Amino acid sequence: MRYEIRVENGLDRYWSAWFDGLHVGSEPGGLTVISGVVADQAALHGLLAKIRDLGLVLISVRCLDRPANHDQPNES
């Protein structure tokens, strides 16, 4: 799944290796966006732990891949 994680503070692109090769970019206002493919939920939790360990303020975590049946009602 592809994720986009926004944090406060301006990390530069050199942090990409520390975040398992994910893209690290800056936005106006001092926000950093970390994005890319995350293997599974365990890997996502590992990334969030790294953000915590750096003392960064987590703004949002967004899954960019929508499941194909997201808008379909469950049939029973």
N, CA, C and O of each residue as an XYZ file, in Angstrom:
304
protein
N       0.833     -1.180      0.000
C       0.000      0.000      0.000
C       0.878      1.243      0.000
O       1.957      1.258      0.593
N       0.408      2.269     -0.662
C       1.121      3.546     -0.682
C       0.548      4.444      0.418
O      -0.665      4.557      0.590
N       1.456      5.071      1.148
C       1.069      5.955      2.250
C       1.719      7.318      2.097
O       2.765      7.469      1.466
N       1.070      8.299      2.692
C       1.603      9.656      2.784
C       1.519     10.058      4.254
O       0.435     10.094      4.837
N       2.662     10.355      4.836
C       2.745     10.726      6.243
C       3.247     12.159      6.314
O       4.283     12.486      5.736
N       2.523     13.006      7.015
C       2.916     14.418      7.170
C       3.338     14.661      8.620
O       2.667     14.245      9.564
N       4.468     15.346      8.761
C       4.987     15.687     10.080
C       5.428     17.144     10.085
O       5.710     17.727      9.039
N       5.482     17.724     11.294
C       6.050     19.061     11.435
C       7.560     18.932     11.401
O       8.109     17.881     11.732
N       8.221     19.985     11.006
C       9.684     20.067     10.904
C      10.104     19.826      9.467
O       9.451     19.102      8.716
N      11.178     20.435      9.117
C      11.672     20.323      7.750
C      12.803     19.328      7.618
O      13.974     19.704      7.678
N      12.469     18.067      7.439
C      13.499     17.078      7.126
C      13.849     17.204      5.649
O      12.974     17.478      4.827
N      15.104     17.008      5.309
C      15.458     17.069      3.892
C      15.469     15.667      3.288
O      15.266     14.670      3.981
N      15.711     15.619      1.993
C      15.628     14.351      1.252
C      16.653     13.327      1.704
O      16.495     12.139      1.422
N      17.688     13.752      2.391
C      18.717     12.824      2.854
C      18.211     11.863      3.928
O      18.875     10.874      4.238
N      17.057     12.144      4.486
C      16.450     11.244      5.462
C      15.779     10.046      4.792
O      15.351      9.120      5.481
N      15.682     10.046      3.492
C      15.009      8.971      2.763
C      15.550      7.592      3.133
O      14.765      6.668      3.348
N      16.847      7.432      3.211
C      17.441      6.131      3.543
C      17.002      5.673      4.935
O      16.754      4.487      5.150
N      16.908      6.605      5.871
C      16.513      6.250      7.232
C      15.050      5.811      7.283
O      14.656      5.030      8.149
N      14.251      6.325      6.342
C      12.839      5.951      6.247
C      12.633      4.882      5.173
O      11.661      4.925      4.419
N      13.556      3.929      5.114
C      13.440      2.750      4.247
C      13.256      3.088      2.768
O      12.546      2.380      2.055
N      13.888      4.158      2.309
C      13.844      4.524      0.901
C      12.599      5.271      0.459
O      12.428      5.524     -0.734
N      11.727      5.628      1.389
C      10.542      6.407      1.026
C      10.955      7.818      0.614
O      12.009      8.309      1.016
N      10.121      8.455     -0.184
C      10.385      9.823     -0.616
C      10.151     10.766      0.560
O       9.132     10.679      1.245
N      11.101     11.663      0.785
C      10.974     12.673      1.837
C      11.044     14.038      1.161
O      12.040     14.372      0.519
N       9.989     14.813      1.309
C       9.943     16.130      0.684
C       9.377     17.180      1.627
O       8.743     16.856      2.632
N       9.612     18.423      1.294
C       9.153     19.544      2.119
C       7.975     20.240      1.474
O       7.828     20.251      0.252
N       7.139     20.820      2.317
C       6.019     21.639      1.872
C       6.113     22.986      2.577
O       6.785     23.110      3.601
N       5.435     23.997      2.027
C       5.425     25.300      2.693
C       4.919     25.176      4.131
O       4.085     24.324      4.439
N       5.426     26.020      4.982
C       5.005     26.021      6.371
C       5.792     25.071      7.247
O       5.430     24.842      8.401
N       6.869     24.515      6.709
C       7.720     23.656      7.513
C       7.247     22.218      7.655
O       7.735     21.490      8.519
N       6.297     21.798      6.812
C       5.836     20.415      6.871
C       6.732     19.517      6.034
O       7.274     19.936      5.011
N       6.881     18.284      6.478
C       7.607     17.269      5.728
C       6.620     16.179      5.343
O       5.797     15.759      6.158
N       6.705     15.718      4.091
C       5.863     14.628      3.611
C       6.759     13.438      3.332
O       7.725     13.533      2.575
N       6.428     12.318      3.953
C       7.132     11.055      3.745
C       6.140     10.153      3.018
O       5.059      9.880      3.539
N       6.497      9.687      1.817
C       5.523      8.928      1.040
C       6.171      7.794      0.267
O       7.363      7.820     -0.040
N       5.353      6.802     -0.038
C       5.804      5.675     -0.833
C       5.114      4.392     -0.422
O       4.163      4.397      0.359
N       5.613      3.297     -0.962
C       5.023      1.984     -0.705
C       5.539      1.441      0.627
O       6.742      1.410      0.886
N       4.601      1.020      1.453
C       4.909      0.413      2.746
C       4.434     -1.038      2.671
O       3.281     -1.299      2.330
N       5.312     -1.969      2.987
C       5.049     -3.392      2.772
C       3.811     -3.911      3.493
O       3.010     -4.642      2.909
N       3.653     -3.539      4.752
C       2.539     -4.064      5.541
C       2.341     -3.193      6.780
O       3.032     -2.191      6.967
N       1.395     -3.589      7.614
C       1.090     -2.806      8.812
C       2.265     -2.769      9.786
O       2.481     -1.763     10.462
N       3.016     -3.854      9.860
C       4.186     -3.865     10.749
C       5.212     -2.832     10.295
O       5.802     -2.138     11.123
N       5.427     -2.726      8.988
C       6.361     -1.728      8.453
C       5.847     -0.314      8.709
O       6.634      0.584      9.009
N       4.544     -0.107      8.594
C       3.954      1.203      8.870
C       4.170      1.583     10.335
O       4.529      2.723     10.632
N       3.960      0.655     11.233
C       4.177      0.926     12.655
C       5.654      1.211     12.932
O       5.980      2.028     13.793
N       6.541      0.538     12.202
C       7.972      0.811     12.338
C       8.307      2.232     11.917
O       9.103      2.903     12.574
N       7.702      2.699     10.820
C       7.923      4.081     10.369
C       7.401      5.080     11.398
O       8.047      6.086     11.692
N       6.230      4.787     11.934
C       5.662      5.682     12.945
C       6.531      5.706     14.205
O       6.640      6.744     14.858
N       7.144      4.582     14.548
C       8.053      4.545     15.697
C       9.290      5.407     15.427
O       9.784      6.075     16.335
N       9.789      5.399     14.198
C      10.939      6.245     13.848
C      10.574      7.718     13.987
O      11.362      8.519     14.490
N       9.376      8.064     13.540
C       8.904      9.450     13.659
C       8.824      9.836     15.130
O       9.245     10.926     15.517
N       8.289      8.950     15.934
C       8.213      9.187     17.389
C       9.601      9.352     17.986
O       9.837     10.264     18.778
N      10.527      8.464     17.603
C      11.877      8.496     18.161
C      12.626      9.779     17.809
O      13.490     10.224     18.564
N      12.292     10.373     16.657
C      12.896     11.647     16.266
C      12.245     12.836     16.979
O      12.736     13.962     16.896
N      11.145     12.579     17.672
C      10.444     13.655     18.368
C       9.652     14.540     17.432
O       9.350     15.684     17.772
N       9.305     14.027     16.246
C       8.537     14.808     15.278
C       7.059     14.794     15.646
O       6.561     13.829     16.226
N       6.368     15.871     15.303
C       4.930     15.957     15.541
C       4.221     15.373     14.328
O       4.366     15.872     13.212
N       3.452     14.310     14.553
C       2.702     13.649     13.489
C       1.457     14.466     13.166
O       0.651     14.760     14.049
N       1.309     14.829     11.900
C       0.146     15.600     11.459
C      -0.925     14.675     10.882
O      -2.097     14.770     11.247
N      -0.517     13.779      9.978
C      -1.492     12.873      9.376
C      -0.813     11.656      8.765
O       0.366     11.685      8.411
N      -1.593     10.586      8.653
C      -1.196      9.372      7.940
C      -2.344      9.068      7.001
O      -3.489      8.924      7.430
N      -2.031      8.970      5.715
C      -3.089      8.754      4.729
C      -2.712      7.606      3.801
O      -1.614      7.586      3.244
N      -3.612      6.664      3.638
C      -3.424      5.585      2.685
C      -3.858      6.107      1.315
O      -4.981      6.584      1.154
N      -2.965      6.014      0.332
C      -3.263      6.550     -0.994
C      -3.902      5.518     -1.919
O      -4.465      5.877     -2.953
N      -3.818      4.242     -1.554
C      -4.437      3.174     -2.349
C      -5.800      2.865     -1.767
O      -5.936      2.570     -0.580
N      -6.791      2.938     -2.607
C      -8.148      2.622     -2.171
C      -8.484      1.186     -2.532
O      -8.285      0.787     -3.679
N      -8.977      0.413     -1.610
C      -9.410     -0.939     -1.967
C     -10.478     -0.887     -3.056
O     -11.315      0.016     -3.060
N     -10.456     -1.830     -3.961
C     -11.378     -1.837     -5.101
C     -12.838     -1.865     -4.666
O     -13.686     -1.291     -5.349
N     -13.152     -2.511     -3.559
C     -14.546     -2.626     -3.136
C     -14.895     -1.642     -2.017
O     -15.860     -1.860     -1.285
N     -14.131     -0.576     -1.879
C     -14.338      0.391     -0.789
C     -15.758      0.962     -0.766
O     -16.336      1.127      0.308
N     -16.328      1.266     -1.940
C     -17.650      1.887     -2.003
C     -18.775      0.870     -2.165
O     -19.944      1.251     -2.232
N     -18.444     -0.398     -2.228
C     -19.440     -1.429     -2.431
C     -19.998     -1.885     -1.102
O     -19.234     -2.177     -0.182
N     -21.323     -1.955     -0.978
C     -21.899     -2.478      0.260
C     -21.595     -3.967      0.404
O     -21.488     -4.686     -0.589
N     -21.458     -4.416      1.636
C     -21.243     -5.851      1.873
C     -22.537     -6.598      1.603
O     -23.610     -6.191      2.049
N     -22.424     -7.696      0.866
C     -23.605     -8.528      0.580
C     -23.558     -9.729      1.505
O     -22.550    -10.431      1.585
N     -24.645     -9.955      2.192
C     -24.714    -11.101      3.101
C     -25.737    -12.092      2.651
O     -25.928    -13.120      3.301
